[in-house]
Amino acid sequence: MLTIPFRFSGRWFSNRLMVPALVWLCLPVVAQWMNYPTAGIPRTKDGKPNLAAPAPRTRKGKPDFSGVWSAPDFSTRYLENLAADGVEVPLRPDAAALYKSRVENSGSA
């Protein structure tokens, strides 16, 4: 076996220690499970998720909405700035004064 010594903190390590360390560092990448099918999802015959299936139910009979949630083209634009489209947002006088002072001090809203 070809061993190339590495110098680390004054000690010499061989490939026998570095290869397992690199494999261990790559484990979080594998843990993303991009192509792993989620268990418990109703599926069609071709294996795709059945989007027309009824929502799963809890023990009390109510819809169970826990799980992975994502929406295509989801934007947090309005969560970050309510006036993202240039709309005038009505503010109370004390809030308007606070907003004005923060814009003057930090340079942005």
N, C-alpha and C positions, 0 to 999 in steps of 0.2 A: 504494500500500500504506500502510495506517495504521501509523505508527511511534510508539510511546509510549516515551519515554526512561526508563530505569531508572538510578538512581544506585547504584554499587557501588564502594567503595574510591576514591572521588574521580573515577571515570571514568564516562562516559555510554555505556550499551549500548542498542542498539535491539532491536526484536523479531526482527530478522534473526539475532541471536546468542542471544536468550533461547529462541526456539522450538526450535532444535536442541538446546540444553542441556536443556530440559525433556523432549524426546523421548529423549535419551540417558539421563536419570535414570529414565525409565519402562521402559527395556529389561529390567531384572531382573524386573519384574512379568510381562512377556511370557514370560520364560525359564522360568516355572514349568510350562508345557505341561500344563495341567490336562486338556485334551481331546485330547491327542496320543496316539495308540495306540503302545504300546511295541513295538518290532520284536522278532521272534523268538518271540512268544507264540503258541501254537497257538490258533486261533480257530474258532468255529462258523460256519455259513453266514450267520448274521445279523450277524456281526462281533464278537460278545461273546467274551471269553476262555473257552476250553474248560477248565474246571476238572477234568474227568475225564481229560484227556490225561496220558500218562506224563511224568515229570520229564525235562527235557533232560539229556543225558549229556555228560561231558567226553571228552577224547580217550582217556583210560584206561578209559572205560566206566562210571565211577562217576557217580552223580547230581550234577548241577550246581545247587547251591542259591544261587548268587550272584544278585544282582538286587534288586529292590524288595521289601521285606518289610514288611507291615503287617497287623495283625489287628484286626477290628472289636471295639470295646469293650475295647481293650487298656489295662490299668492297670499302672502301676509301683508300685502301693501296697505290695506285698510286697517290692519291691526297696528301697524307702525305709524301710520299717518292718516287720520280720518279725512283730511282734506287733500288726498293724493291726486284727485282729478282737478284741483284748483277751485273747489267749491268753498264758498264762504261758510265757515263753521260759527254758529252763534255762541258767544261766550258771555258769562256773567261778568259784570265790571271787575270784580276782584280777580277772577281767573284771567281776564284779558290783561290786567296790569301785571300779573305774575308771568304770563306768557311773553309779554313785551319785554320785561326785565330779563328773562332768561335768553331771549333772542339777542338782546343787546350785549349780554355778558358772554355768551358762548358763541355767538355768530350764526347759530342755526336753531331751527325749531325743535 
